[in-house]
Amino acid sequence: MRNHESERAPAWLRRPVAERVGRGPARRAVAGLITVCEEARCPNRGRCMGDDNTATFLLMGPGCSRNCRFCSVSPGPAPLDDAEPEKVARAARDLGLKYVVLTSTTRDDLADGGARHLAATVEAVRKTLPDAEVEVLAPDFGGSLPSVDRLAKAPLAVFGHNVETVPRLYEEVRPGADYRRTLDVLARAAEAGATTKSAMMVGLGEEESEVLAVLDDLRRVGVMAVAIGQYLRPSKRQMPVARFWEPRAFEELEAAAYAAGFVAAACAPFVRSSYRAGEIYRRLKTARKESGAS
């Protein structure tokens, strides 16, 4: 089913947009900062912070070096704000966060892809909030493995990097990205000792068999957690939806993910890479304890 402008989303996707981040202490804390909740027009914006003491900050933005056809973040990178790591740390403290997710735009204009800046922000948050955990949703750093190492060895709870879609659709959906490079980044982070996580969207024209093959590829490179959600067109500038996957199909994908060996999987229409991130981390932590890992 094509998502033409005159068509409405199916019943299972019709719910009020969650309350935006932007009231009381939250508004004061994030003043001058960027949340991916707003920039990427996440359908869950506001829910994670309210329900799980979690928020996702978008670093090195608001402009991006690339122009992926599913994403509403604007192209055109801006100079880095060297004070951003401390600003994010203070905001996380003021919000009383227990789990902090840091994501970023892709910065092909920077020699290290922004790895130093991301690692510095992780370290600033951990110094300011020593009892909080930090997850990073990293770009591919242009395939620079030293950059992956730099970030993976920071005091992270989870190293995330999204595969986003199936390899057949990369040229159309993610110009400038490379499927093999994405797997290499995840493999290198796992080799460096990080707990790795990835996410993808469905509804861009992929087949179920292709999604299952991606799950197998992710497990082969050591990814421990996966999130799969329905692609929703942010605006007319992005790709139309090719198919709305039914809730039952997401249940089957989640079962397939666990059967493939993932420790944690979240598959549902409104799932996004950082949705319920703290909960996913707790599942990973419990699994490590049960397996005897440190």
C-alpha positions, -999 to +999 in steps of 0.1 A: +000+000+000+014+034-010+011+063+014-002+089-010-010+123+006-048+115+005-044+082+023-047+079+061-026+058+083-042+025+095-061+024+128-031+010+148-011+041+139-037+067+148-030+080+182-024+116+195+011+128+191+029+125+224+034+157+244+066+175+232+095+181+254+092+217+265+075+224+298+087+234+332+121+221+343+125+202+310+122+233+290+147+252+311+171+223+311+172+219+273+172+255+264+199+261+238+203+223+232+188+201+205+168+169+211+164+143+184+129+140+197+121+173+180+146+174+151+136+139+138+099+145+147+098+113+167+062+101+174+072+092+210+086+126+219+080+134+255+071+099+265+106+085+272+115+114+295+082+112+314+081+075+318+117+064+322+138+093+332+154+091+297+161+118+271+180+117+238+202+147+229+213+154+193+249+165+192+269+183+165+238+196+149+214+208+138+227+203+103+240+170+088+266+162+062+243+138+045+207+139+032+191+106+039+157+104+023+138+092+054+152+118+078+139+152+087+172+166+101+183+194+078+215+190+057+244+214+061+268+210+091+276+239+114+307+246+134+311+225+166+302+240+199+331+231+222+309+239+252+283+214+241+295+184+262+292+205+295+259+219+284+245+184+278+259+172+311+242+201+330+209+195+313+210+158+321+217+167+357+189+193+359+164+169+344+174+142+369+180+117+342+190+081+350+197+071+314+211+095+289+211+088+251+235+108+229+230+108+192+245+130+165+243+142+130+268+127+106+298+149+102+318+139+072+334+173+073+353+165+105+386+145+103+374+121+130+337+122+122+331+138+156+343+109+177+363+131+200+333+154+206+310+124+213+335+108+237+340+141+255+302+144+260+300+109+274+328+117+298+312+150+308+278+134+315+294+105+336+315+130+356+284+152+363+260+123+368+282+093+380+251+072+388+236+076+353+243+054+323+251+067+289+242+053+255+255+066+222+238+063+189+269+069+167+273+078+130+296+056+108+325+081+111+331+075+073+343+041+082+372+053+104+379+024+127+402+045+150+372+068+155+350+038+164+377+027+189+378+062+205+341+062+212+337+025+220+363+028+248+345+057+264+325+048+296+294+037+277+265+015+286+256+008+250+272+016+216+244+020+191+247+023+153+217+019+131+215-002+100+182+016+091+172-005+062+180-035+040+211-034+018+191-034-015+176+000-005+207+017+007+214+037-025+179+050-025+173+055+012+208+063+026+229+079-001+264+083+013+261+053+036+272+017+030+257-015+044+290-032+047+305-002+065+277-001+089+283-038+098+321-031+101+314-002+126+293-025+148+318-053+146+347-031+156+327-016+185+319-051+198+356-061+194+365-031+215+344-044+243+312-023+238+277-037+241+262-030+207+227-022+195+212-014+161+178-004+147+160-003+114+127+008+099+103-012+078+078+002+053+103+015+028+098-013+003+118-042+019+106-078+019+103-098+052+131-122+040+154-092+036+147-080+072+154-115+085+187-115+066+197-082+082+189-097+117+213-126+109+240-102+097+237-081+129+240-111+151+271-123+131+289-090+140+280-093+177+250-070+180+231-078+212+200-056+210+178-046+181+148-022+176+125-023+146+097+002+139+074+015+112+087+042+089+064+072+091+070+100+066+080+131+085+070+155+058+064+157+020+102+162+015+109+126+026+102+092+009+066+080+010+056+050+029+056+019+007+038-004+032+023-002+067+033-034+085+005-048+108+011-052+145+011-090+141+040-087+116+061-068+143+053-095+168+067-121+144+098-100+138+104-097+175+101-135+179+125-139+150+150-116+166+150-136+198+152-168+178+183-154+160+200-149+194+194-112+203+194-106+241+169-077+238+145-069+210+118-042+206+096-045+175+064-025+172+050+003+149+061+032+171+095+017+182+125+039+175+162+033+182+162+052+215+127+044+226+127+027+260+165+027+258+169+024+296+146-006+297+166-023+269+198-016+287+185-032+319+176-063+299+211-064+285+226-059+320+205-087+335+215-111+307+252-103+313+248-111+350+230-143+343+257-154+319+284-146+344+299-117+324+311-086+342 
